[in-house]
């Protein structure tokens, strides 16, 4: 590999965000060399800093520096055609989930539908992020690092809200009660400006009874899309038909005799009706989470897994199709709240642009840490029981709604 010498620039809150440190560490870790040519440090909390550095190293080093937000000299992007369907040219550019721009015809143009671990397809002056599996032979794919600019999130000196620096350490010792109040205020701000909030829900939210609070959020208009699995959805159906989840009575917590069969009967009833929506239209299902989604025009995506019973007719068993169905909504998102869901949570987190305010709630710190380690570094991790947090969150939002009503 040839050694390249380029001058790079760093702008913004590069010291508070440790971006300058990360850049220098990356250069050394990847066997590069650097010379700092200029450093201007902001003198107030609002001032941005600037640094200009000459860097020598291999091409992969400059790709990593771009992903950290380094600006390289303006050059026209380079593209090569995909040789076959689903096959990428050598040296293709792999995306991050940060806002990304490409230099086409002397102008920076934002890449649409940005997502991590994908590629950029260019058609004329339009650049779109795509997963490898949908690439067609002849598509023009961005290669190399020339003409690509990434705007990584930065940490201001004075965070303006709960998500002020778009990242958070994971700890069970955070002041959850305070964070719930702050989170409720942030959610209401998004709601009041007609924003888009996605919830990713695990089966525990039905099994523990936290779905009652979720119903309130849907009815109040605080849920714009629901992503979940077959287990959650089947329990939702079983609960409406039998008052049980996996045979456990929702009132007493006792497992009923032969109750293990109830979820299979529930699946059978939905198949008999044709779909969840048809079961609701026919009066078979008269309440529950999916019922409220249908009645309130909230789209839901049910993604399957290898361990599913049934599954329901609405469950998308092809995981790539489930991904693409979720992609119809993730680019609209202002916030995503993940409760008790590791597999779906990580999957959705990896599809979200880094600008989306993301909250991951789980009683197991490994789940929250795993989400962040997989690249969703903008996630606020709350290590607590999501089945207890969601009712408290709904209650705080209802209180804020009441306060707004009284003020009017």
C-alpha positions as CSV (number, residue, x, y, z in Angstrom):
1,X,0.0,0.0,0.0
2,X,1.2,3.5,-0.9
3,X,1.9,6.0,1.8
4,X,-0.2,9.2,1.3
5,X,0.5,12.6,2.7
6,X,-2.5,15.0,3.3
7,X,-3.4,18.0,5.4
8,X,-6.5,17.3,7.5
9,X,-8.6,19.8,9.4
10,X,-10.7,19.4,12.6
11,X,-13.4,21.9,13.5
12,X,-15.8,22.3,16.4
13,X,-15.7,21.1,20.0
14,X,-12.8,18.9,19.2
15,X,-11.2,19.1,22.6
16,X,-14.3,18.7,24.8
17,X,-15.4,15.7,22.6
18,X,-11.9,14.2,22.7
19,X,-11.9,14.1,18.9
20,X,-8.4,15.6,18.7
21,X,-7.1,13.0,21.1
22,X,-8.9,10.2,19.1
23,X,-7.4,11.4,15.8
24,X,-3.9,11.5,17.1
25,X,-4.2,8.1,18.8
26,X,-5.6,6.7,15.6
27,X,-2.7,8.0,13.5
28,X,-0.2,6.4,15.9
29,X,-2.2,3.1,16.2
30,X,-2.3,2.8,12.4
31,X,1.5,3.4,12.1
32,X,1.1,6.9,10.6
33,X,2.9,10.1,11.5
34,X,1.7,13.6,12.0
35,X,2.8,17.2,12.4
36,X,0.4,19.7,14.0
37,X,0.5,22.8,11.8
38,X,-2.1,25.0,13.6
39,X,-4.2,24.9,16.7
40,X,-6.8,27.5,17.7
41,X,-8.5,26.7,21.0
42,X,-12.0,28.2,21.7
43,X,-11.8,30.7,24.6
44,X,-15.5,30.4,25.7
45,X,-17.9,27.6,26.2
46,X,-19.6,28.4,22.9
47,X,-16.4,28.9,20.8
48,X,-15.3,26.1,18.5
49,X,-11.7,25.0,18.1
50,X,-9.7,24.4,15.0
51,X,-6.7,22.2,14.2
52,X,-4.7,21.6,11.0
53,X,-2.5,18.5,10.8
54,X,-0.2,17.1,8.2
55,X,-0.6,13.3,8.2
56,X,1.3,10.5,6.5
57,X,-0.1,7.0,6.3
58,X,-1.9,4.4,4.3
59,X,-5.3,5.0,2.7
60,X,-7.2,3.1,5.4
61,X,-5.8,5.5,8.0
62,X,-7.5,8.4,6.2
63,X,-10.8,6.5,6.0
64,X,-10.7,6.1,9.8
65,X,-9.9,9.8,10.3
66,X,-12.8,10.8,8.1
67,X,-15.1,8.6,10.2
68,X,-13.9,10.7,13.2
69,X,-14.9,13.9,11.5
70,X,-11.6,15.0,9.9
71,X,-11.9,17.2,6.8
72,X,-9.6,16.4,3.9
73,X,-8.9,18.6,0.9
74,X,-11.9,18.8,-1.4
75,X,-11.7,16.2,-4.2
76,X,-14.4,14.8,-6.5
77,X,-15.7,11.5,-5.3
78,X,-14.6,8.3,-7.1
79,X,-17.1,5.7,-8.1
80,X,-16.9,2.3,-9.8
81,X,-19.7,0.0,-11.1
82,X,-20.9,-3.0,-9.1
83,X,-19.6,-6.0,-11.1
84,X,-22.6,-8.2,-10.2
85,X,-25.8,-8.0,-8.2
86,X,-24.9,-7.8,-4.5
87,X,-21.1,-7.6,-5.3
88,X,-19.2,-4.5,-4.5
89,X,-16.1,-3.1,-6.3
90,X,-12.7,-3.3,-4.5
91,X,-12.0,-0.5,-2.1
92,X,-15.7,0.5,-1.6
93,X,-16.4,3.1,1.0
94,X,-18.1,1.7,4.1
95,X,-20.5,4.1,5.9
96,X,-20.9,5.2,9.5
97,X,-24.3,6.3,10.9
98,X,-23.1,9.9,11.1
99,X,-24.3,12.6,8.7
100,X,-22.2,12.1,5.5
101,X,-21.6,14.3,2.5
102,X,-20.0,13.6,-0.9
103,X,-18.3,16.1,-3.2
104,X,-20.0,16.0,-6.6
105,X,-19.7,18.6,-9.3
106,X,-18.0,21.1,-7.0
107,X,-20.6,20.9,-4.2
108,X,-21.1,18.9,-1.0
109,X,-24.2,16.8,-1.2
110,X,-25.7,15.0,1.8
111,X,-26.0,11.2,1.5
112,X,-29.6,10.2,1.9
113,X,-30.8,7.4,4.3
114,X,-27.5,7.2,6.1
115,X,-26.8,4.0,8.1
116,X,-23.7,2.3,9.4
117,X,-22.0,-0.6,7.6
118,X,-23.5,0.1,4.2
119,X,-22.2,1.7,1.0
120,X,-23.0,4.8,-1.0
121,X,-24.7,4.6,-4.5
122,X,-24.4,7.6,-6.7
123,X,-26.9,8.4,-9.5
124,X,-26.1,11.8,-11.2
125,X,-25.8,14.2,-8.3
126,X,-27.8,12.1,-5.9
127,X,-26.1,9.9,-3.3
128,X,-28.0,7.3,-1.3
129,X,-26.9,4.9,1.4
130,X,-27.8,1.3,0.6
131,X,-27.1,-2.1,2.1
132,X,-25.0,-4.5,0.1
133,X,-27.8,-7.0,-0.6
134,X,-29.8,-4.6,-2.7
135,X,-27.0,-3.4,-4.9
136,X,-27.5,-4.1,-8.6
137,X,-24.9,-4.7,-11.3
138,X,-23.8,-1.4,-12.8
139,X,-24.7,0.7,-9.7
140,X,-22.1,3.4,-9.2
141,X,-20.5,2.7,-5.8
142,X,-18.3,5.3,-4.0
143,X,-14.7,3.9,-3.6
144,X,-11.8,5.3,-1.6
145,X,-12.0,8.2,0.7
146,X,-11.7,11.2,-1.7
147,X,-14.7,13.5,-1.7
148,X,-16.3,12.1,1.4
149,X,-17.0,14.2,4.6
150,X,-18.4,12.8,7.8
151,X,-19.9,15.0,10.6
152,X,-19.3,13.1,13.8
153,X,-21.4,14.2,16.9
154,X,-19.5,16.5,19.2
155,X,-19.8,17.2,22.9
156,X,-20.4,20.8,23.8
157,X,-19.0,22.1,27.1
158,X,-22.6,22.8,28.4
159,X,-25.0,20.0,27.4
160,X,-28.4,21.5,26.8
161,X,-30.4,18.4,27.7
162,X,-30.3,14.8,28.6
163,X,-28.7,14.0,25.3
164,X,-26.3,17.0,25.3
165,X,-23.2,15.0,24.3
166,X,-25.0,12.1,22.5
167,X,-23.3,9.4,24.6
168,X,-23.5,8.0,28.1
169,X,-21.6,5.6,30.2
170,X,-23.5,2.6,31.4
171,X,-24.1,2.3,35.1
172,X,-26.9,1.0,37.4
173,X,-26.1,3.9,39.8
174,X,-27.6,6.7,37.8
175,X,-30.3,8.8,39.4
176,X,-33.1,7.1,37.5
177,X,-36.0,9.1,39.0
178,X,-34.3,12.4,37.8
179,X,-33.6,10.9,34.4
180,X,-37.2,9.8,33.9
181,X,-38.4,13.3,34.5
182,X,-35.8,14.7,32.1
183,X,-36.6,12.1,29.6
184,X,-40.4,12.8,29.8
185,X,-39.7,16.5,29.2
186,X,-37.6,15.6,26.1
187,X,-40.2,13.2,24.8
188,X,-42.9,15.8,25.2
189,X,-40.8,18.4,23.3
190,X,-40.6,16.0,20.4
191,X,-44.3,15.2,20.6
192,X,-45.3,18.9,20.7
193,X,-43.4,19.6,17.4
194,X,-45.0,16.5,15.7
195,X,-41.8,14.5,15.9
196,X,-41.5,10.7,15.3
197,X,-40.8,8.3,18.2
198,X,-40.1,4.6,17.6
199,X,-40.4,2.1,20.4
200,X,-38.6,-1.3,20.3
201,X,-40.3,-3.6,22.8
202,X,-39.3,-7.0,24.2
203,X,-41.6,-9.7,25.5
204,X,-41.0,-8.8,29.1
205,X,-43.0,-5.6,28.6
206,X,-46.1,-7.7,28.0
207,X,-45.3,-10.5,30.5
208,X,-44.8,-8.0,33.4
209,X,-47.8,-5.9,32.7
210,X,-45.9,-2.8,31.5
211,X,-48.0,-2.9,28.4
212,X,-50.8,-1.0,30.3
213,X,-48.5,2.0,30.4
214,X,-47.6,1.6,26.8
215,X,-51.3,1.7,25.9
216,X,-51.5,5.1,27.5
217,X,-48.6,6.3,25.4
218,X,-50.2,5.1,22.2
219,X,-53.5,6.7,23.0
220,X,-51.9,10.0,23.8
221,X,-50.0,10.1,20.5
222,X,-46.5,9.4,21.9
223,X,-45.8,6.4,19.7
224,X,-45.3,6.8,16.0
225,X,-44.0,3.2,15.2
226,X,-43.5,-0.1,17.1
227,X,-40.8,-2.6,16.3
228,X,-41.1,-5.9,18.1
229,X,-40.8,-9.7,17.8
230,X,-43.3,-12.5,17.4
231,X,-43.1,-13.4,21.1
232,X,-44.3,-9.9,22.2
233,X,-47.1,-10.0,19.6
234,X,-48.3,-13.5,20.5
235,X,-48.4,-12.6,24.2
236,X,-50.4,-9.5,23.4
237,X,-52.9,-11.7,21.5
238,X,-53.0,-14.4,24.3
239,X,-53.5,-11.7,26.9
240,X,-56.6,-10.4,25.2
241,X,-58.1,-13.9,24.6
242,X,-57.3,-15.6,27.9
243,X,-55.9,-13.0,30.3
244,X,-52.6,-14.9,30.4
245,X,-49.1,-14.7,29.0
246,X,-47.5,-18.1,28.4
247,X,-50.2,-19.5,30.5
248,X,-49.5,-17.1,33.5
249,X,-52.6,-15.4,34.8
250,X,-52.1,-11.6,34.6
251,X,-53.9,-11.0,37.9
252,X,-52.5,-13.7,40.1
253,X,-49.2,-14.5,38.5
254,X,-50.0,-18.2,38.7
255,X,-49.5,-20.6,35.7
256,X,-52.9,-22.1,34.9
257,X,-53.3,-25.8,34.2
258,X,-52.7,-26.5,30.5
259,X,-52.0,-22.8,30.2
260,X,-48.9,-23.5,28.1
261,X,-51.2,-24.2,25.2
262,X,-52.9,-20.8,25.3
263,X,-50.3,-19.0,23.1
264,X,-50.6,-21.7,20.4
265,X,-54.4,-21.3,20.5
266,X,-53.9,-17.5,20.2
267,X,-51.7,-17.9,17.1
268,X,-54.3,-20.3,15.6
269,X,-57.1,-17.8,16.1
270,X,-55.2,-15.0,14.4
271,X,-54.4,-17.3,11.5
272,X,-58.1,-18.2,11.4
273,X,-59.0,-14.5,11.1
274,X,-56.3,-14.0,8.5
275,X,-54.1,-11.3,10.2
276,X,-54.0,-9.2,13.3
277,X,-55.9,-6.4,11.6
278,X,-58.6,-8.8,10.4
279,X,-58.9,-10.3,13.9
280,X,-59.5,-6.8,15.2
281,X,-61.9,-5.9,12.5
282,X,-63.9,-9.1,13.2
283,X,-64.0,-8.5,16.9
284,X,-61.8,-11.4,17.8
285,X,-59.3,-9.1,19.4
286,X,-60.8,-6.2,21.4
287,X,-57.8,-4.6,23.2
288,X,-54.1,-4.7,23.7
289,X,-51.0,-3.1,22.2
290,X,-51.5,-4.1,18.5
291,X,-55.2,-3.3,18.8
292,X,-54.4,0.3,19.9
293,X,-51.7,0.5,17.1
294,X,-54.4,-0.4,14.5
295,X,-57.0,1.9,16.0
296,X,-54.5,4.8,16.2
297,X,-52.9,4.2,12.9
298,X,-49.5,3.4,14.4
299,X,-47.5,1.2,12.1
300,X,-45.9,-1.9,13.6
301,X,-43.2,-4.3,12.3
302,X,-43.0,-7.8,13.7
303,X,-39.6,-9.4,13.0
304,X,-39.3,-13.1,13.3
305,X,-36.5,-15.3,14.8
306,X,-35.4,-18.9,14.7
307,X,-37.2,-19.7,17.9
308,X,-40.7,-18.4,17.1
309,X,-43.9,-20.4,17.6
310,X,-46.4,-20.2,14.8
311,X,-45.5,-17.5,13.9
312,X,-48.3,-15.0,13.5
313,X,-49.3,-14.3,9.9
314,X,-48.1,-10.7,10.4
315,X,-44.6,-11.8,11.4
316,X,-41.9,-11.1,8.8
317,X,-39.8,-14.3,8.9
318,X,-37.2,-13.1,6.3
319,X,-34.9,-11.0,8.4
320,X,-33.7,-8.9,5.5
321,X,-37.3,-8.1,4.6
322,X,-37.9,-7.2,8.2
323,X,-34.9,-4.9,8.2
324,X,-36.2,-3.1,5.0
325,X,-39.6,-2.7,6.5
326,X,-38.1,-1.0,9.5
327,X,-36.0,1.2,7.2
328,X,-39.3,2.8,6.0
329,X,-39.5,4.5,9.4
330,X,-36.0,4.9,10.9
331,X,-35.1,7.8,8.8
332,X,-38.1,9.7,10.1
333,X,-37.2,9.1,13.7
334,X,-36.4,11.8,16.2
335,X,-36.1,9.4,19.1
336,X,-36.0,5.6,19.6
337,X,-36.8,4.0,22.9
338,X,-35.6,0.4,23.4
339,X,-37.1,-1.6,26.3
340,X,-36.0,-5.1,27.3
341,X,-34.9,-6.1,23.8
342,X,-31.3,-7.1,23.0
343,X,-31.5,-8.6,19.5
344,X,-34.1,-6.2,18.1
345,X,-32.6,-3.3,20.0
346,X,-29.1,-3.8,18.5
347,X,-30.5,-4.4,15.1
348,X,-32.6,-1.2,15.1
349,X,-29.8,0.8,16.8
350,X,-27.5,-0.1,13.9
351,X,-30.0,1.2,11.4
352,X,-30.5,4.6,13.1
353,X,-28.6,7.7,12.1
354,X,-26.5,9.1,14.9
355,X,-28.7,12.2,15.1
356,X,-31.6,10.1,16.5
357,X,-31.9,10.4,20.3
358,X,-31.8,6.8,21.5
359,X,-32.7,5.4,24.9
360,X,-31.8,1.8,25.8
361,X,-33.4,0.4,29.0
362,X,-32.6,-3.0,30.4
363,X,-32.1,-4.6,33.8
364,X,-29.0,-6.3,32.4
365,X,-26.1,-3.9,31.9
366,X,-24.6,-6.2,29.3
367,X,-27.5,-5.5,27.0
368,X,-27.1,-1.8,27.1
369,X,-23.3,-2.0,26.9
370,X,-23.6,-4.4,23.9
371,X,-25.8,-1.9,22.1
372,X,-23.2,0.8,22.5
373,X,-20.3,-1.5,21.7
374,X,-22.0,-2.5,18.4
375,X,-21.8,1.2,17.3
376,X,-24.9,2.9,18.7
377,X,-22.7,5.3,20.7
378,X,-25.4,8.0,20.8
379,X,-27.6,5.7,23.0
380,X,-28.4,6.8,26.5
381,X,-28.1,3.6,28.6
382,X,-30.4,3.2,31.6
383,X,-29.7,0.1,33.7
384,X,-33.0,-0.5,35.4
385,X,-36.1,-2.6,35.1
386,X,-37.9,-1.3,32.0
387,X,-41.2,-2.8,33.3
388,X,-41.0,-0.3,36.2
389,X,-39.5,2.6,34.2
390,X,-42.2,2.7,31.5
391,X,-45.2,3.2,33.8
392,X,-43.2,5.9,35.6
393,X,-42.4,7.5,32.3
394,X,-46.0,7.4,31.1
395,X,-47.1,8.9,34.4
396,X,-44.6,11.8,34.1
397,X,-45.8,12.5,30.6
398,X,-49.4,12.4,31.7
399,X,-48.5,14.9,34.4
400,X,-46.8,17.2,31.9
401,X,-49.9,16.9,29.6
402,X,-52.0,17.9,32.6
403,X,-49.8,20.8,33.3
404,X,-50.1,22.0,29.7
405,X,-53.9,21.6,29.8
406,X,-54.1,23.7,33.0
407,X,-51.8,26.3,31.5
408,X,-54.2,26.7,28.6
